[in-house]
Amino acid sequence: MREYSWAQVCARRLERQWLAAPSPDASPADIVRAMCGAHAQVMPAAELSVGMRGDGISRIDVRKALWEDATLVRTFGPRGTVHLLPAADLSLWTGALAAIPSHTSLGQFLTPGQTDQIVDAIADALRQDELTVDELNDAIVARTGAWAAVPVMPAFQTMWPRWRAAMGTAGFRGALCFGAGRGRAATYRGPRQLLPGFRPAEAAPALGWLVRTYLRAYGPATPAHFARWLAVPNVWAARLFDHHRGDLAEVTVAGVPAWVLRHDAGDISAEPAGVRLLPYFDSYVVAGQPREHLFPGVASTRALSRGQAGNYPVILVDGVVRGLWHHRRAGKKLEITAELFQPAGTTQLEQLARQAERIGQFLQAEARLVLGEVGIGGHA
């Protein structure tokens, strides 16, 4: 059985996600595919996640891919959270996500039959039109009845209509994705508006594809790691890995069993190296496991929020979290404060400065790096 060190695992993950060296040729969609989706609840952070992996990619490039070229889609992804996904893979994503065990308590608000009615109504309403949430509310009520709009779902010190409990499910089933917005109002559209002939893939092949995609980006990994990434039961994930055992090879990482794709069970000769600044909710830290290796020492208390990754912008040193950073903008000036949890040498400080400069380029601002304590709270 092949044995890997944690350093070798980091080296492979950094290389696979173009964090070892930004790609000069990859498109935003290529980068998001390599990340296995980019967390996009906070859009500026998602844009920066993509930009830091591409050589010369700007915010304009990411937005163009999303809203003009339609090579990216913003929709509900792993854990029911908003993600950027490659449009070319949306059929497989929806086929897989619609087949995973539900991690939401829809039963509090909707029966399975009511959920089906609402998803069908959303798909029909968004077949040709891009609608605000209020317009979508009216369209759903017109197609289902007033019961769908009864305000029963607690949200942000108010109550949302019943149908909104099914929005994530509608995204999973390929009935809904986010639109470009109308002023300050969010909008929604149907994937078929962007992708003629779109339909979710069959569940079984789509789930196999998702296992392979995850392991290519984040392997070696265990079914429990995969389950945590998707927010599904460990037992279900273990059965899925077992079903696709023919595609996988068992290895060990520092003596602990894990899985890789069969054709990935060879040597890893590279060493992890370099300093990287990652924004809120970057997929490298959210999907990467095990947390005790990825967030060693001080990082386990300073860069995690009750064990949850992604709530802080982090500094990677040789593939593991070794610090925090924060930026503050004033006009064309961008002050980036970086706090390293351990002493850094000249080379690492130079790399840190280049990363700050790259962020400034991406945000079209003049960056100034300051070394000091980062006292920001975690993002909600």
C-alpha positions as CSV (number, residue, x, y, z in Angstrom):
1,M,0.0,0.0,0.0
2,R,1.4,3.4,-1.0
3,E,2.4,5.6,1.9
4,Y,2.3,9.4,1.6
5,S,3.4,12.1,4.0
6,W,1.2,15.1,4.8
7,A,3.7,17.3,2.9
8,Q,3.2,15.2,-0.2
9,V,-0.5,15.5,0.1
10,C,-0.2,19.3,0.3
11,A,2.1,19.4,-2.7
12,R,-0.4,17.5,-4.8
13,R,-3.4,19.6,-3.7
14,L,-1.5,22.9,-4.3
15,E,-0.5,21.7,-7.8
16,R,-3.9,20.4,-8.8
17,Q,-5.6,23.7,-7.8
18,W,-2.9,26.0,-9.4
19,L,-1.9,27.3,-6.0
20,A,1.7,26.0,-6.5
21,A,1.9,28.2,-9.6
22,P,-0.9,30.2,-11.1
23,S,-1.9,28.9,-14.5
24,P,-1.2,31.2,-17.5
25,D,-3.7,29.4,-19.7
26,A,-6.7,28.3,-17.5
27,S,-10.0,30.1,-17.9
28,P,-12.2,30.9,-14.8
29,A,-14.3,27.8,-15.6
30,D,-11.1,25.6,-15.7
31,I,-10.0,27.0,-12.3
32,V,-13.4,26.5,-10.7
33,R,-13.5,22.9,-12.0
34,A,-10.1,22.3,-10.5
35,M,-11.4,23.6,-7.2
36,C,-14.4,21.4,-7.3
37,G,-16.6,24.5,-7.1
38,A,-15.9,27.9,-5.6
39,H,-17.9,28.9,-2.6
40,A,-19.8,32.0,-3.6
41,Q,-22.0,33.1,-0.8
42,V,-19.7,36.1,-0.6
43,M,-19.1,37.0,-4.3
44,P,-16.0,39.2,-3.9
45,A,-14.3,36.3,-2.1
46,A,-15.3,33.8,-4.8
47,E,-13.9,36.1,-7.5
48,L,-10.6,36.4,-5.5
49,S,-10.4,32.6,-5.0
50,V,-10.5,32.2,-8.8
51,G,-8.2,35.2,-9.5
52,M,-5.4,34.0,-7.2
53,R,-5.2,30.8,-9.2
54,G,-4.9,32.4,-12.6
55,D,-2.1,34.4,-14.1
56,G,-3.5,37.7,-15.0
57,I,-7.1,36.9,-14.5
58,S,-9.1,39.9,-13.3
59,R,-12.5,40.5,-11.6
60,I,-13.8,41.5,-15.0
61,D,-12.8,38.1,-16.4
62,V,-14.6,36.2,-13.7
63,R,-17.7,38.4,-14.0
64,K,-17.7,38.0,-17.8
65,A,-17.5,34.2,-17.5
66,L,-20.5,34.3,-15.2
67,W,-22.8,36.9,-16.7
68,E,-21.8,37.2,-20.3
69,D,-20.1,34.1,-21.6
70,A,-22.2,31.8,-19.3
71,T,-19.2,29.4,-18.8
72,L,-19.8,29.7,-15.0
73,V,-23.1,29.4,-13.1
74,R,-23.9,30.7,-9.6
75,T,-26.2,28.2,-7.9
76,F,-26.6,26.0,-4.9
77,G,-23.7,23.6,-4.5
78,P,-22.2,21.4,-1.8
79,R,-23.8,21.7,1.7
80,G,-26.6,23.7,0.0
81,T,-24.4,26.8,0.0
82,V,-24.0,29.1,-3.0
83,H,-21.2,28.1,-5.3
84,L,-19.7,29.0,-8.7
85,L,-19.8,25.9,-10.9
86,P,-18.6,25.3,-14.5
87,A,-21.6,25.5,-16.8
88,A,-20.3,22.6,-18.8
89,D,-20.5,20.4,-15.7
90,L,-23.9,21.6,-14.4
91,S,-25.7,18.5,-15.7
92,L,-23.4,16.3,-13.7
93,W,-23.5,18.5,-10.6
94,T,-27.3,18.6,-10.5
95,G,-27.6,14.9,-11.2
96,A,-25.3,14.2,-8.2
97,L,-26.6,16.8,-5.8
98,A,-30.3,15.9,-6.4
99,A,-29.4,12.3,-5.4
100,I,-27.6,13.0,-2.1
101,P,-29.5,12.5,1.2
102,S,-31.3,15.7,2.2
103,H,-29.4,17.8,4.8
104,T,-32.2,20.3,5.3
105,S,-35.3,19.9,7.5
106,L,-37.8,20.6,4.7
107,G,-40.3,18.5,6.7
108,Q,-40.8,21.4,9.0
109,F,-42.2,23.5,6.2
110,L,-43.1,21.3,3.2
111,T,-44.2,17.8,2.5
112,P,-42.4,15.9,-0.3
113,G,-45.4,16.5,-2.6
114,Q,-45.4,20.2,-1.9
115,T,-41.7,20.4,-2.5
116,D,-42.2,18.8,-5.9
117,Q,-45.0,21.2,-6.7
118,I,-42.8,24.2,-5.9
119,V,-39.8,23.0,-7.8
120,D,-42.0,22.4,-10.8
121,A,-43.5,25.9,-10.5
122,I,-40.0,27.4,-10.2
123,A,-38.8,25.6,-13.3
124,D,-41.9,26.7,-15.2
125,A,-41.7,30.3,-14.1
126,L,-38.0,30.6,-14.9
127,R,-38.2,28.8,-18.3
128,Q,-37.9,32.1,-20.1
129,D,-37.8,34.9,-17.6
130,E,-35.3,36.2,-15.0
131,L,-37.2,37.1,-11.9
132,T,-36.7,38.8,-8.6
133,V,-37.7,37.0,-5.5
134,D,-40.9,38.9,-5.2
135,E,-41.8,38.2,-8.8
136,L,-40.9,34.6,-8.3
137,N,-43.1,34.5,-5.2
138,D,-46.1,35.7,-7.3
139,A,-45.3,33.2,-10.1
140,I,-45.2,30.3,-7.7
141,V,-48.5,31.3,-6.0
142,A,-50.1,31.6,-9.4
143,R,-49.0,28.0,-10.2
144,T,-49.6,26.3,-6.8
145,G,-51.8,28.3,-4.5
146,A,-51.6,30.8,-1.6
147,W,-50.4,28.0,0.8
148,A,-46.9,28.3,-0.8
149,A,-46.5,31.9,0.3
150,V,-47.5,31.5,4.0
151,P,-44.7,33.1,6.1
152,V,-43.4,30.2,8.2
153,M,-39.7,30.1,7.7
154,P,-37.6,32.1,10.2
155,A,-34.9,34.2,8.4
156,F,-33.0,37.4,9.4
157,Q,-35.5,38.6,12.0
158,T,-38.4,38.0,9.7
159,M,-40.4,35.2,8.2
160,W,-40.0,33.9,4.7
161,P,-42.7,32.3,2.6
162,R,-43.0,28.5,2.8
163,W,-41.8,28.0,-0.8
164,R,-38.3,29.4,0.0
165,A,-37.5,26.3,2.0
166,A,-37.3,24.5,-1.4
167,M,-34.9,26.9,-3.1
168,G,-31.8,24.8,-2.5
169,T,-33.7,21.7,-3.7
170,A,-34.7,23.6,-6.8
171,G,-31.1,24.4,-7.5
172,F,-30.0,20.8,-6.9
173,R,-32.7,19.6,-9.4
174,G,-31.6,22.1,-12.0
175,A,-34.7,24.3,-11.9
176,L,-33.0,27.5,-10.6
177,C,-29.7,29.4,-10.6
178,F,-28.8,32.9,-9.8
179,G,-29.2,35.8,-12.3
180,A,-27.1,38.9,-12.7
181,G,-29.4,41.0,-10.4
182,R,-31.5,44.0,-11.0
183,G,-30.2,47.0,-9.2
184,R,-29.9,45.8,-5.6
185,A,-32.5,43.1,-6.1
186,A,-31.2,39.5,-6.6
187,T,-32.7,37.7,-9.5
188,Y,-33.1,34.0,-10.5
189,R,-33.1,32.3,-13.8
190,G,-33.5,28.8,-15.2
191,P,-30.4,26.9,-16.4
192,R,-32.1,26.2,-19.7
193,Q,-32.0,29.9,-20.4
194,L,-28.2,29.6,-20.4
195,L,-27.7,26.0,-21.6
196,P,-30.2,25.0,-24.3
197,G,-31.1,21.4,-23.9
198,F,-29.9,21.3,-20.3
199,R,-31.1,18.4,-18.1
200,P,-29.7,16.8,-15.0
201,A,-27.6,13.7,-15.5
202,E,-28.6,10.3,-14.3
203,A,-27.9,9.9,-10.6
204,A,-25.6,6.9,-10.6
205,P,-23.0,8.1,-13.1
206,A,-23.2,11.7,-11.7
207,L,-22.4,10.5,-8.2
208,G,-19.4,8.5,-9.5
209,W,-18.2,11.6,-11.3
210,L,-18.5,13.6,-8.1
211,V,-16.4,11.1,-6.1
212,R,-13.7,11.2,-8.8
213,T,-13.8,15.0,-9.0
214,Y,-13.5,15.4,-5.3
215,L,-10.6,12.9,-5.0
216,R,-8.7,14.5,-7.9
217,A,-8.8,17.8,-6.1
218,Y,-8.6,16.8,-2.4
219,G,-7.3,13.2,-2.3
220,P,-6.1,11.3,-0.5
221,A,-9.3,11.5,1.5
222,T,-11.7,9.3,3.3
223,P,-15.5,8.8,2.9
224,A,-15.9,10.8,6.1
225,H,-14.0,13.7,4.5
226,F,-16.2,13.5,1.5
227,A,-19.3,13.4,3.8
228,R,-18.3,16.5,5.7
229,W,-17.7,18.4,2.4
230,L,-21.2,17.5,1.2
231,A,-22.9,17.5,4.6
232,V,-24.2,13.9,4.2
233,P,-24.2,10.9,6.5
234,N,-20.8,9.1,6.8
235,V,-22.5,5.8,6.2
236,W,-24.0,6.9,2.9
237,A,-20.6,8.3,1.8
238,A,-18.9,5.0,2.8
239,R,-21.3,3.0,0.7
240,L,-20.8,5.3,-2.3
241,F,-17.0,4.9,-2.1
242,D,-17.4,1.2,-1.8
243,H,-19.6,1.1,-4.9
244,H,-16.9,2.9,-6.9
245,R,-14.0,0.9,-5.3
246,G,-12.9,-0.1,-8.8
247,D,-11.9,3.5,-9.6
248,L,-10.1,3.9,-6.3
249,A,-6.8,2.8,-4.6
250,E,-6.3,2.6,-0.9
251,V,-3.2,4.4,0.4
252,T,-2.1,5.7,3.8
253,V,-1.2,9.3,4.9
254,A,1.1,9.3,7.9
255,G,-0.2,5.8,8.6
256,V,-3.9,6.6,8.3
257,P,-5.9,4.8,5.5
258,A,-7.3,7.0,2.8
259,W,-8.3,6.8,-0.9
260,V,-7.1,8.2,-4.1
261,L,-8.1,7.7,-7.7
262,R,-6.4,4.5,-9.0
263,H,-4.3,6.4,-11.5
264,D,-3.2,8.8,-8.8
265,A,-1.6,6.2,-6.6
266,G,1.9,6.9,-7.9
267,D,4.9,8.9,-6.6
268,I,4.5,12.5,-5.5
269,S,8.0,14.0,-6.0
270,A,7.2,17.7,-5.5
271,E,7.5,19.4,-2.1
272,P,4.9,22.0,-1.0
273,A,6.5,25.4,-1.1
274,G,5.4,29.0,-1.0
275,V,3.2,31.5,0.7
276,R,-0.4,32.0,-0.5
277,L,-3.2,34.4,0.6
278,L,-6.6,32.8,0.4
279,P,-9.9,34.7,0.9
280,Y,-13.0,33.9,3.0
281,F,-14.4,30.4,2.3
282,D,-11.7,29.3,-0.1
283,S,-12.4,25.8,-1.2
284,Y,-8.8,24.6,-0.4
285,V,-9.5,25.0,3.3
286,V,-13.2,24.3,3.3
287,A,-13.0,21.0,1.4
288,G,-9.5,20.0,2.5
289,Q,-9.2,17.4,5.3
290,P,-8.1,16.4,7.9
291,R,-8.4,19.7,9.7
292,E,-5.9,18.8,12.4
293,H,-3.2,18.7,9.7
294,L,-4.4,21.6,7.6
295,F,-4.9,23.9,10.7
296,P,-2.0,23.0,13.0
297,G,-1.1,24.5,16.3
298,V,-2.3,28.1,16.8
299,A,-4.3,27.9,13.5
300,S,-6.7,25.5,15.1
301,T,-7.9,28.2,17.4
302,R,-7.3,31.4,15.4
303,A,-8.4,30.3,11.9
304,L,-11.3,28.0,12.6
305,S,-14.7,29.0,14.0
306,R,-16.0,26.2,16.2
307,G,-14.2,23.7,13.9
308,Q,-15.6,25.3,10.8
309,A,-13.2,26.4,8.1
310,G,-13.5,29.4,5.8
311,N,-14.7,32.0,8.2
312,Y,-11.3,33.8,8.0
313,P,-9.0,34.8,5.2
314,V,-5.9,32.7,5.7
315,I,-2.2,32.6,4.9
316,L,-0.9,29.2,3.6
317,V,2.7,28.4,4.2
318,D,3.8,25.2,2.4
319,G,0.2,24.2,2.0
320,V,-1.0,24.6,5.6
321,V,-2.6,27.5,7.5
322,R,0.0,29.5,9.2
323,G,-1.6,33.0,9.5
324,L,-4.5,35.4,8.9
325,W,-4.8,38.4,6.7
326,H,-7.3,41.2,6.2
327,H,-7.6,44.1,3.7
328,R,-9.1,47.5,4.0
329,R,-9.7,49.7,0.9
330,A,-9.8,53.5,0.7
331,G,-10.3,54.6,-2.9
332,K,-7.4,53.2,-5.0
333,K,-5.4,52.3,-1.9
334,L,-5.5,48.8,-0.4
335,E,-3.9,48.1,3.0
336,I,-3.3,44.4,3.6
337,T,-2.5,43.4,7.1
338,A,-0.9,40.0,7.5
339,E,-0.3,38.1,10.7
340,L,2.0,35.0,10.6
341,F,1.7,32.6,13.5
342,Q,5.5,31.7,13.3
343,P,8.6,33.6,12.4
344,A,9.2,33.9,8.6
345,G,12.4,34.1,6.6
346,T,13.3,36.6,4.0
347,T,12.0,34.4,1.1
348,Q,8.6,33.9,2.7
349,L,8.3,37.6,3.4
350,E,9.1,38.3,-0.2
351,Q,6.5,35.8,-1.3
352,L,4.0,37.4,1.1
353,A,4.6,40.8,-0.5
354,R,4.1,39.4,-4.0
355,Q,0.8,37.9,-2.9
356,A,-0.3,41.2,-1.6
357,E,0.7,42.9,-4.8
358,R,-1.3,40.3,-6.8
359,I,-4.4,40.9,-4.7
360,G,-4.0,44.6,-5.4
361,Q,-3.7,43.9,-9.1
362,F,-6.9,41.8,-9.0
363,L,-8.8,44.4,-7.1
364,Q,-7.4,47.2,-9.3
365,A,-5.8,49.0,-6.3
366,E,-2.4,49.9,-5.1
367,A,-1.6,47.4,-2.3
368,R,0.4,48.1,0.8
369,L,1.5,45.2,3.0
370,V,1.6,45.7,6.8
371,L,2.7,43.0,9.2
372,G,0.7,43.0,12.4
373,E,-2.0,41.4,14.4
374,V,-5.3,40.6,12.6
375,G,-8.1,41.2,15.0
376,I,-11.2,40.6,12.7
377,G,-14.0,38.4,13.8
378,G,-15.1,35.4,11.8
379,H,-17.5,35.8,8.9
380,A,-21.0,34.6,9.6
